[in-house]
Amino acid sequence: MRVLPNRRAVIEWAGGHHAYPLQKVNDPSEVRLAQAGDDESGYRRVGWEHFFGPLERHHRVVAVADDGSFSYHVLPREEARRALPPEAFGEPWWRHLLHEVWLTRKAA
């Protein structure tokens, strides 16, 4: 499993699986993704803004399977940090920094 870091990554992943966002009719804070043919009873199709609003308000993240299947979980950020290994959240910030320093160093 890996956690998708931002809106763009979620939309690209969903687009790759031909998925679209749904919001529960009687509980707008509950959102999920669906593919064609999935059971949509009790949910309505919404735009991405209505999908990401509840995620950000309730501090939830989207974790997807690494095997390329349409397997994902929407879970609270703290629960994801407890349940998933640190590698699921991407590389550490200092690795990006060292990479940038290496690229901008003056060649000898």
Secondary structure, 3 states (H helix, E strand, C coil): CEECCCHHHHHHHHHHCCEEEEEECCCCCCEEEEECCCCCCCEEECCHHHHHHHHHHCCEEEEECCCCCCCEEEEEHHHHHHHCCHHHHCCCHHHHHHHHHHHHCCCC
